[in-house]
Amino acid sequence: MPQLKDILYKVSLQSVSGDMETEVTTLAFDSRKVEVGSVFIAVSGTQTDGHDYIDQALEKGAVAIVCEKLPRTTVDDVALIEVGSSAEALGIMASNFYDNPSEKLKLVGITGTNGKTTCVTLLYQLFRGLGYNTGLLSTVDIRINEEVIPATHTTPDAIAINRMLAKMVARGCTHCFMESSSHAIVQHRISGLKYVGAVFTNLSHDHLDYHKTFDEYIKAKKLLFDGLPSSAFALVNSDDKRGAVMLQNTKASKHKYALKSIAEFKAKILSNTLQGLELDVLGQNVWFKLIGDFNAYNLLAVLGTAVLLREDEGEVLRELSNVNPAPGRFEQVMTTTGITALVDYAHTPDALENVLLTIKEFRTGNEKVITVVGCGGNRDKDKRPIMAKIACDLSDKVVLTSDNPRFEEPMEILKDMEEGVSPSNYRKTLIIEDRREAIKTASTLAEPNDIILVAGKGHETYQEVKGEKSDFDDREVLSEMLNLIHKQN
């Protein structure tokens, strides 16, 4: 077992008392998970303050307390460590406790509003195809070679991250591709990790319930790049003006990808259909299974990452042409109805617009586009009317419905969305609170050759209402309704 002094290596300490050679069994920032021999790290969270639970941690047998505010009382044989940021200390300590696994493989972080999951999923598939033992940390799941572990957050907590990375190292993984969300970055969940590279996809309106301003959101993403060592690479989408911002203070080598601007990794779209994309890239015409301009960007991000990891360009392109989209990202639901049914995770204005504009490219002019969309509860309210406006402007029929209302009243969310519906779009818009009924209605309205888009939840297999999660998969419900209704007809 490691000693306390070992897991405090590189932590910025303000005061220390007690035995630094105490052996440590586990780390915990949740007092309920403390056991005899644990170090309890008192983190001030968004919902609770860990400092309020120091006494419970001591009662359960904690041998050390790491905190920003020292407790008034002390306990014999318990070390007290005062730090400036408990959250940052937790990240560094978790890395040390698990013997710094991020230093033993090539860890690449992907950040941005949209495209993170697709990029890490494609990179995982690509490097598995190239013959590497590979790990994945994503919104959808965690993968250690072929083992799949369900994911609960875009980026897990610092202890879970390092525990998973240590498992990857133990199983021979040489690479890991990881979504790095803005929440995780500012909450120091990635502190202590060593990245060999970071990728910026794009930035648009999201998470302002947490970051408050767009400027703070940009700064959160930028922290990932500011912390890169000189040995790492920074790869950014230069068609997004914030790409240049990400590169401003980084010590890493700077690289760009783009469809429009000058960039090291650039492509031209030759064809874009429901069957896939053909790109002119690196002097070759290559066909890919992915669909839409936004996926052309994702493919370039993946290509650039692989080349910067010193993989052969030709082998990378050959393997990339075989990879599949991430689950719930512009995913076609197979039916025998003649209706094109699509499910997408688009839950930001920019993502929804990209998906609907892509659908517009496939239209011949006669088919209707029917969009089912909602907005999550206890999240950024400002984007709700914007999402509804985009859906109405780019669809022939829109059904506004519940997403994951969480602890908000679904109809209050829908009222916020309705504010974005202009008078000219009232007649094409329906409001149906129940998501199953909304999908059923869209399926009823559709005729052969029409296109239905169900947006917002993508890969998710649940719906969260009042803190309870119940089974709900847009893909299953959409398939069920289409086959039921159109079989009857």
C-alpha positions in Angstrom: 0.0 0.0 0.0 1.3 3.5 -0.8 2.2 5.9 2.0 0.5 9.2 2.5 3.7 11.1 1.5 3.8 9.3 -1.8 0.2 10.2 -2.8 0.8 13.8 -1.8 3.7 14.1 -4.3 3.3 17.3 -6.4 0.3 18.5 -4.4 0.6 22.1 -3.3 0.5 22.0 0.5 -0.3 24.9 2.8 0.0 23.1 6.1 0.7 19.5 7.2 0.4 17.7 10.6 0.5 14.0 11.5 2.4 11.0 10.2 3.2 11.2 6.5 4.3 7.6 6.4 0.8 6.3 7.2 -0.2 3.6 4.8 -3.3 4.4 2.7 -5.9 1.8 1.6 -8.3 4.0 -0.5 -9.1 7.6 -1.5 -12.6 9.0 -1.0 -14.3 12.3 -1.5 -17.7 10.8 -0.6 -17.8 10.2 3.2 -20.1 7.2 2.6 -17.2 5.4 0.8 -14.6 6.0 3.6 -13.2 2.8 5.2 -10.5 2.1 7.7 -7.2 3.4 6.2 -8.9 5.9 3.8 -7.8 9.4 3.0 -10.9 11.7 2.9 -10.6 14.6 0.5 -13.1 17.3 1.5 -14.2 18.8 -1.9 -16.6 21.8 -2.1 -19.0 20.6 -4.8 -21.9 22.2 -6.6 -24.5 20.5 -4.4 -22.7 19.7 -1.1 -19.5 20.7 0.8 -17.3 17.8 1.8 -16.0 19.8 4.8 -19.4 19.2 6.4 -18.7 15.5 6.4 -15.2 15.4 7.9 -16.6 14.0 11.2 -18.4 11.2 9.5 -15.2 10.3 7.6 -13.2 10.2 10.9 -15.9 8.0 12.5 -15.5 5.5 9.6 -11.7 5.2 10.1 -10.1 7.9 7.8 -6.4 8.1 8.6 -5.9 11.5 6.9 -8.1 14.5 5.9 -7.2 16.7 3.0 -9.2 20.0 3.1 -9.2 23.7 2.3 -10.5 24.6 5.9 -8.9 22.8 8.8 -11.5 21.3 11.3 -11.7 22.9 14.7 -11.0 19.7 16.5 -8.1 17.2 15.8 -8.0 13.5 16.3 -4.9 11.5 17.5 -3.2 9.5 14.7 -5.1 11.4 11.9 -3.0 13.5 9.5 -4.4 16.9 8.5 -3.4 18.4 5.2 -4.5 21.9 4.2 -4.5 22.7 0.5 -5.6 25.6 -1.7 -7.9 23.4 -3.8 -9.1 20.1 -2.6 -10.5 19.3 -6.1 -7.1 19.8 -7.7 -5.4 17.9 -4.9 -7.8 15.0 -5.4 -6.8 14.7 -9.1 -3.1 14.7 -8.4 -3.5 12.3 -5.5 -5.6 9.9 -7.5 -2.9 9.8 -10.2 -0.2 9.1 -7.6 -2.4 6.4 -5.8 -2.8 4.4 -9.0 0.9 4.9 -9.9 0.3 7.6 -12.5 -1.2 5.4 -15.2 -1.6 8.2 -17.7 2.2 8.3 -18.0 2.3 4.7 -19.1 0.1 5.0 -22.2 -0.7 7.7 -24.8 -3.7 9.7 -23.5 -5.5 12.0 -25.9 -8.2 14.4 -24.7 -11.0 15.6 -26.9 -12.9 18.8 -26.0 -15.6 20.9 -27.7 -19.3 21.4 -27.6 -20.1 18.8 -30.3 -18.2 15.9 -31.8 -16.4 14.7 -28.7 -18.1 11.3 -28.5 -17.8 10.7 -32.2 -14.1 11.5 -32.3 -13.1 9.3 -29.4 -15.3 6.5 -30.7 -13.7 6.7 -34.1 -10.2 6.9 -32.6 -10.9 3.8 -30.5 -12.2 1.9 -33.5 -9.3 3.1 -35.7 -6.5 2.1 -33.3 -8.2 -1.2 -32.5 -8.2 -1.7 -36.3 -4.5 -0.8 -36.5 -3.8 -3.5 -34.0 -3.3 -1.6 -30.7 -4.7 -2.5 -27.3 -6.8 0.6 -26.8 -9.0 2.3 -24.1 -11.9 4.6 -24.4 -13.6 7.0 -21.9 -16.7 8.5 -23.5 -20.3 9.6 -22.8 -21.6 6.4 -24.1 -19.3 3.9 -22.4 -15.9 3.0 -21.2 -13.9 0.4 -23.1 -10.8 -1.5 -22.2 -10.0 -3.4 -25.4 -13.2 -5.4 -25.9 -14.6 -5.0 -22.4 -17.5 -2.5 -22.2 -18.4 -0.6 -19.0 -21.5 1.7 -19.0 -20.6 5.4 -18.6 -22.4 7.6 -16.1 -20.8 11.0 -16.9 -19.0 12.6 -19.9 -15.9 12.5 -17.7 -15.9 10.4 -14.6 -14.4 11.6 -11.3 -10.7 11.7 -10.8 -10.5 8.5 -8.8 -12.6 6.6 -11.3 -10.5 8.0 -14.2 -7.3 6.8 -12.8 -8.7 3.5 -11.7 -9.8 2.9 -15.3 -6.5 4.0 -16.7 -4.7 1.7 -14.3 -6.9 -1.2 -15.6 -6.1 -0.2 -19.2 -2.3 -0.3 -18.4 -2.6 -3.6 -16.6 -4.3 -5.1 -19.7 -1.7 -3.8 -22.1 -3.4 -0.7 -23.5 -0.9 1.6 -25.3 -3.5 4.3 -26.1 -6.6 5.9 -24.5 -9.0 8.4 -26.1 -11.0 10.4 -23.6 -13.8 13.0 -23.7 -12.8 16.0 -21.6 -15.8 18.1 -20.8 -15.7 21.7 -19.6 -17.2 20.6 -16.3 -14.5 18.1 -15.7 -11.8 20.5 -16.7 -12.8 23.3 -14.2 -13.7 20.8 -11.5 -10.1 19.4 -11.8 -11.2 15.9 -12.6 -8.3 15.7 -15.0 -5.7 17.3 -12.8 -2.6 15.1 -12.5 -3.2 13.4 -15.9 -0.4 13.5 -18.5 -1.8 14.0 -22.1 0.2 13.4 -25.2 -2.3 15.5 -27.1 -5.6 17.4 -27.0 -8.1 18.1 -29.7 -10.6 21.0 -30.0 -13.7 20.3 -32.2 -15.9 23.5 -32.0 -17.7 25.8 -29.5 -21.3 26.8 -29.5 -24.1 27.6 -27.0 -24.1 25.0 -24.2 -23.7 24.6 -20.4 -24.3 28.3 -19.6 -26.3 27.2 -16.6 -23.0 26.1 -15.2 -20.4 28.5 -16.7 -22.8 31.5 -16.6 -21.1 33.3 -19.5 -19.8 32.2 -22.9 -16.4 33.7 -22.1 -16.2 31.5 -19.0 -17.1 28.5 -21.1 -14.3 29.3 -23.6 -11.8 29.7 -20.7 -12.9 26.3 -19.3 -12.1 24.5 -22.6 -8.8 26.5 -23.0 -7.5 25.2 -19.7 -7.0 21.8 -21.2 -4.6 23.3 -23.8 -2.9 25.7 -21.3 -1.9 22.6 -19.3 -0.3 20.6 -22.1 3.5 19.9 -21.9 5.8 20.9 -24.7 6.1 17.3 -25.7 2.4 17.1 -26.5 0.4 18.2 -29.6 -2.6 20.6 -29.7 -4.9 20.0 -32.7 -7.8 22.5 -33.3 -10.5 23.1 -35.8 -9.4 26.3 -37.5 -12.8 26.9 -39.1 -14.0 27.7 -35.6 -12.6 31.1 -34.6 -12.1 29.8 -31.0 -9.6 27.3 -32.3 -7.0 30.1 -32.4 -7.9 31.0 -28.8 -7.2 27.4 -27.6 -3.6 27.7 -29.1 -2.7 31.1 -27.5 -0.9 30.0 -24.4 -0.2 26.3 -25.0 3.4 24.9 -24.8 2.4 22.0 -27.1 3.1 21.9 -30.8 0.3 23.6 -32.7 -1.7 21.9 -35.5 -4.9 22.7 -37.4 -7.6 20.9 -39.4 -10.3 22.5 -41.6 -12.7 22.3 -44.5 -12.5 26.0 -45.4 -9.4 27.7 -44.0 -5.7 27.0 -44.4 -4.8 23.9 -42.3 -2.3 21.1 -42.1 -5.1 18.5 -42.3 -7.7 19.6 -44.9 -10.4 18.0 -47.0 -12.9 18.8 -49.7 -16.3 17.1 -49.7 -16.9 15.4 -53.0 -20.3 13.8 -52.2 -22.5 13.7 -49.1 -25.4 11.2 -49.1 -27.3 9.0 -46.6 -24.9 6.3 -47.6 -21.8 8.2 -46.6 -19.2 10.8 -47.4 -16.6 11.0 -50.1 -13.7 13.3 -49.3 -10.7 14.5 -51.2 -8.1 14.3 -48.4 -4.3 14.1 -48.4 -4.5 13.9 -52.2 -6.8 10.8 -52.2 -10.5 10.3 -52.8 -11.8 8.3 -49.9 -15.3 7.1 -49.0 -16.5 7.0 -45.4 -19.5 5.5 -43.7 -20.3 8.7 -41.8 -22.7 11.3 -43.0 -22.7 15.1 -43.1 -20.4 18.1 -43.1 -20.0 17.9 -39.3 -18.7 14.3 -39.6 -16.2 15.5 -42.2 -14.7 17.7 -39.4 -14.8 14.7 -37.0 -12.9 12.5 -39.6 -10.3 15.2 -40.0 -9.8 15.5 -36.3 -9.3 11.8 -36.1 -7.0 11.7 -39.1 -4.9 14.5 -37.7 -4.7 12.9 -34.2 -3.5 9.6 -35.7 -0.9 11.2 -37.9 0.4 13.2 -35.0 0.6 9.9 -33.1 3.0 8.9 -35.9 0.7 6.5 -37.7 1.0 6.0 -41.4 -1.4 8.2 -43.4 -2.3 5.5 -45.9 -3.1 2.9 -43.3 -5.1 5.4 -41.3 -7.3 6.4 -44.3 -7.8 2.7 -45.2 -8.9 1.8 -41.7 -11.0 5.0 -41.3 -13.0 4.1 -44.3 -14.3 1.1 -42.4 -15.2 2.6 -39.0 -18.8 3.1 -37.9 -20.5 6.2 -36.4 -20.9 6.5 -32.7 -24.3 5.1 -31.3 -27.1 7.7 -31.4 -25.2 10.1 -33.7 -27.1 10.5 -36.9 -28.1 6.9 -36.5 -30.6 5.4 -39.0 -33.3 3.3 -37.6 -34.0 0.4 -39.9 -37.7 0.0 -40.9 -39.6 -1.5 -43.8 -41.9 1.5 -44.1 -40.1 3.5 -46.7 -39.7 6.3 -44.2 -36.2 7.5 -43.3 -35.9 7.5 -39.5 -33.0 9.2 -37.8 -32.0 9.5 -34.1 -29.3 12.0 -33.1 -27.9 13.3 -29.8 -28.2 16.9 -31.0 -29.0 18.8 -27.8 -27.4 22.2 -28.6 -28.6 24.8 -31.2 -25.5 24.3 -33.3 -25.7 20.5 -33.3 -29.5 20.5 -34.2 -28.9 23.0 -37.0 -26.0 20.9 -38.4 -28.2 17.8 -38.5 -31.2 19.5 -40.1 -29.0 21.2 -42.7 -27.5 17.9 -43.5 -30.9 16.4 -43.9 -31.8 19.3 -46.2 -29.0 18.3 -48.5 -30.5 14.9 -49.0 -34.0 16.1 -49.9 -35.4 15.9 -53.4 -38.1 18.5 -52.5 -41.2 16.3 -52.1 -40.6 14.6 -48.8 -41.5 16.1 -45.4 -39.0 16.5 -42.6 -40.7 15.9 -39.2 -38.6 16.7 -36.2 -39.2 15.6 -32.6 -37.2 17.6 -30.1 -37.1 18.7 -26.5 -34.7 20.3 -24.0 -33.3 18.9 -20.8 -34.4 20.2 -17.4 -32.1 21.9 -14.9 -29.8 22.9 -17.7 -29.2 26.1 -19.8 -32.6 27.7 -20.3 -31.4 30.3 -22.8 -31.0 27.7 -25.6 -34.6 26.4 -25.4 -36.3 29.0 -27.6 -33.3 28.9 -30.0 -33.6 25.1 -30.4 -37.4 25.4 -31.1 -36.8 28.1 -33.7 -34.1 26.1 -35.5 -36.4 23.0 -35.6 -39.3 25.0 -37.0 -37.3 26.9 -39.5 -35.7 23.8 -41.0 -38.6 21.3 -40.7 -42.0 20.8 -42.3 -43.5 19.6 -39.0 -42.2 19.9 -35.4 -43.3 18.1 -32.3 -41.9 19.7 -29.1 -41.7 17.2 -26.3 -39.9 16.2 -23.1 -36.3 15.3 -23.1 -34.9 14.5 -19.6 -37.0 17.0 -17.5 -35.0 16.0 -14.4 -36.5 18.0 -11.5 -38.3 20.6 -13.7 -41.9 20.5 -14.8 -41.9 19.3 -18.4 -44.6 21.9 -19.5 -42.5 24.7 -18.1 -39.6 23.6 -20.3 -41.9 23.4 -23.3 -43.3 26.9 -22.6 -39.7 28.2 -22.8 -39.2 26.4 -26.1 -42.5 27.7 -27.4 -41.2 31.3 -27.1 -38.9 30.5 -30.1 -41.9 29.5 -32.3 -42.7 32.4 -34.6 -46.4 33.1 -35.6 -45.7 31.8 -39.1 -44.6 28.5 -37.6 -47.5 27.9 -35.2 -49.4 25.8 -37.6 -46.6 23.3 -38.2 -45.8 22.9 -34.5 -47.3 20.5 -32.0 -46.6 20.3 -28.2 -46.9 16.8 -26.7 -45.4 16.4 -23.3 -45.1 12.6 -23.4 -42.1 11.6 -25.5 -43.5 8.3 -26.5 -46.7 9.9 -27.7 -44.7 12.6 -29.5 -42.7 9.9 -31.4 -46.0 8.1 -32.2 -47.5 11.3 -33.5 -44.5 12.0 -35.8 -44.7 8.4 -37.0 -48.4 8.8 -37.8 -47.8 12.0 -39.7 -45.1 10.5 -41.8 -45.6 9.0 -45.3 -43.3 6.9 -47.4 -40.1 8.9 -48.4 -40.6 11.3 -45.5 -37.8 11.9 -43.0 -38.3 11.7 -39.2 -35.6 13.1 -36.9 -35.8 12.4 -33.2 -33.2 14.7 -31.6 -31.8 15.3 -28.1 -31.2 11.9 -26.4 -29.4 9.8 -29.1 -27.7 6.8 -27.4 -29.4 7.2 -24.1 -31.6 4.3 -23.0 -33.4 6.1 -20.2 -35.5 9.1 -19.4 -34.9 11.0 -16.2 -38.0 12.5 -14.4 -38.0 13.8 -10.8 -34.7 12.0 -10.1 -36.0 8.6 -11.4 -34.6 7.0 -14.5 -37.0 4.8 -16.5 -36.2 2.7 -19.6 -36.6 4.8 -22.8 -34.6 4.4 -26.0 -35.6 6.7 -28.9 -34.3 4.2 -31.4 -36.5 1.4 -30.1 -39.6 3.5 -29.7 -39.3 5.1 -33.2 -38.8 1.6 -34.8 -41.8 0.2 -32.8 -44.1 3.1 -33.7 -43.2 3.2 -37.4 -43.6 -0.6 -37.9 -46.9 -0.7 -35.8 -48.6 2.3 -37.5 -47.5 1.7 -41.1 -48.1 -2.1 -40.8 -51.7 -1.3 -39.8 -52.0 1.1 -42.8 
